Amino acid sequence: YARCEFGVDRRLDTKNHIVDLTIHVTEGGRYKVGRVDVRGNLVTRDAVIRRGMAINPGDRWNDDDVDESRRQIERTGIFNGRGAITRPLKIEPQYPEDRPGEVDLEVDVDEKPTGSLRFELGFSSAAGVFGSIGYSEANFDLLGVLTGKAYRGAGQTLSFDIYASQDRRSVATTWTNPHLLDGPYELSVNGYRSDS
């Protein structure tokens, strides 16, 4: 019941310090989801957001599914959540006049910065001068890189680290696709090399 309304009547018993509440519920009609439109994703593909949706076109309206959709999209770590100051994630119902009994969902996201670059330089009495470089991207797109179309936007993670000192050198990289073929399976590939 997407347009369910609540009303409360309060009756005070000041002598006994008691409040009696009567809650009036007006369910309204039952709604079916019509369209799901995504806005605000400048880099991230629609599919990354849509696979987080627990409610889809054709489903009956369910507040729990809308809340679960919000949680799943926030869990990707790619978008600002409800606690964000600027533009928090919103899933808003829209009621088109030309389609009574249907509710459209407007998913409004705001992408967070997803990449980080790290440099370290140090000295120890055991290893002498040492340094490392690290990079990670939480919204990587391997297929986009291979085809030359995009570097980010598929919700995959990529990280690599390079370490060098007088007695040791190492390189490590990890790529993870959390939804292989947009399904429930994850694929992770790791590579590591160390020379001492």
C-alpha positions in Angstrom: 0.0 0.0 0.0 2.2 2.8 -1.3 -0.1 5.6 -0.2 -1.0 4.2 3.2 -1.8 7.0 5.7 -1.8 7.0 9.5 -3.7 9.2 11.9 -3.4 9.3 15.7 -6.1 10.3 18.3 -4.8 11.0 21.7 -6.9 10.9 24.9 -5.1 12.2 28.0 -5.9 11.1 31.5 -4.0 13.8 33.4 -5.1 12.4 36.8 -3.4 9.0 36.2 -0.7 10.3 33.8 -1.9 8.0 31.0 -2.3 8.6 27.3 -4.6 6.4 25.3 -3.7 6.3 21.6 -6.0 5.3 18.8 -4.2 4.8 15.5 -6.3 5.0 12.3 -4.8 3.3 9.2 -6.1 4.2 5.7 -4.5 1.6 3.4 -5.6 3.1 0.1 -5.2 1.0 -3.1 -2.6 -1.7 -3.8 0.0 -0.6 -6.2 2.2 -2.4 -8.7 5.7 -1.1 -9.6 5.7 0.4 -13.1 9.1 1.9 -14.0 12.4 2.2 -12.1 14.4 5.2 -13.2 17.9 5.9 -12.0 19.4 9.4 -11.8 22.7 10.8 -10.7 25.0 8.0 -11.8 27.5 9.9 -14.0 30.1 7.1 -14.1 28.4 4.0 -12.7 26.4 1.8 -15.0 22.6 1.4 -14.3 23.1 -2.4 -14.0 25.2 -1.9 -10.9 22.3 0.0 -9.2 19.5 -2.2 -10.6 21.1 -5.4 -9.3 20.8 -4.0 -5.8 17.1 -3.4 -6.2 14.9 -5.8 -4.2 11.8 -4.5 -5.9 11.5 -4.4 -9.7 8.9 -3.5 -12.4 5.9 -5.7 -12.2 6.3 -6.4 -8.4 3.7 -5.4 -5.9 4.6 -2.4 -3.8 6.4 -3.4 -0.6 8.0 -0.9 1.8 10.3 -3.6 3.2 11.7 -4.2 -0.3 12.2 -0.5 -0.9 14.2 -0.3 2.4 16.2 -3.4 1.4 17.0 -1.9 -2.0 18.3 1.2 -0.3 20.5 -0.9 2.0 21.9 -3.0 -0.9 22.8 0.1 -3.0 24.5 1.7 0.0 26.5 -1.5 0.6 28.3 -1.2 -2.7 30.3 1.7 -1.1 30.1 3.6 -4.4 27.3 6.0 -3.4 26.6 8.5 -0.6 24.1 6.9 1.9 21.3 8.4 3.9 23.6 10.1 6.4 25.3 12.1 3.6 25.3 15.9 4.0 25.2 16.8 0.3 22.9 14.4 -1.7 21.9 11.3 0.2 20.6 8.2 -1.6 16.8 8.5 -2.2 14.2 6.1 -3.6 11.1 8.1 -4.1 7.7 6.9 -5.4 6.0 8.7 -8.2 2.3 8.2 -9.1 1.7 8.7 -12.9 -1.8 10.0 -13.6 -2.1 8.1 -16.9 -1.4 4.7 -15.1 -3.6 4.4 -12.1 -2.6 1.5 -9.8 1.0 1.8 -10.7 3.9 3.5 -8.9 7.2 4.4 -10.5 10.4 4.5 -8.4 12.9 7.2 -8.9 16.3 6.2 -7.6 18.5 9.2 -7.0 22.2 8.4 -6.3 25.3 10.5 -5.7 28.6 8.9 -6.5 31.4 9.0 -4.0 35.1 9.2 -4.9 36.1 5.6 -5.3 39.9 5.7 -6.0 42.8 6.1 -3.7 46.5 6.5 -4.3 49.1 5.9 -1.6 52.8 6.7 -1.4 55.1 5.7 1.4 58.8 6.3 2.0 60.7 5.3 5.1 63.9 4.2 6.6 64.7 1.3 9.0 68.0 0.1 10.5 67.2 -3.4 9.2 66.1 -2.7 5.7 67.5 0.7 5.0 65.5 3.0 2.7 62.2 1.5 1.6 59.1 2.7 -0.3 55.8 1.6 -1.5 53.1 2.7 -3.9 49.5 1.5 -3.7 46.4 2.1 -5.7 42.8 1.0 -5.3 39.6 1.6 -7.2 36.2 0.5 -5.9 34.2 1.1 -9.1 36.6 -0.4 -11.7 35.4 -1.7 -15.1 37.7 -4.4 -16.6 35.7 -4.9 -19.8 35.6 -1.1 -20.3 39.4 -1.0 -20.0 39.9 -3.9 -22.4 37.6 -2.3 -25.0 39.0 1.2 -24.4 35.6 2.6 -23.5 35.7 3.2 -19.8 37.9 2.8 -16.8 35.3 3.0 -14.1 31.6 2.2 -13.6 31.1 -1.6 -13.2 31.3 -1.8 -9.5 34.4 -4.1 -9.6 37.4 -3.6 -7.3 41.1 -3.3 -8.4 44.1 -2.8 -6.2 47.8 -3.1 -6.6 50.8 -2.5 -4.3 54.5 -2.2 -5.1 57.1 -2.4 -2.4 60.8 -2.0 -2.7 63.7 -1.9 -0.3 67.4 -2.8 -0.4 66.7 -6.5 0.3 63.2 -7.1 -1.0 60.9 -6.2 -3.8 57.2 -7.2 -4.2 54.3 -6.6 -6.4 50.7 -7.6 -5.6 47.4 -7.1 -7.4 43.8 -8.1 -6.9 40.7 -7.8 -9.1 37.3 -8.7 -7.8 33.9 -8.8 -9.6 31.3 -9.0 -6.9 28.5 -10.0 -9.3 29.9 -12.3 -12.0 27.5 -12.0 -15.1 25.3 -9.8 -12.9 24.5 -12.9 -10.8 25.1 -13.9 -7.1 28.6 -15.2 -7.7 31.9 -13.4 -7.0 35.1 -13.9 -9.0 38.4 -12.7 -7.5 41.8 -13.0 -9.2 45.0 -12.3 -7.2 48.6 -12.1 -8.3 51.8 -11.7 -6.2 55.5 -11.8 -6.8 58.3 -11.2 -4.3 62.0 -11.1 -4.8 64.3 -11.1 -1.7 
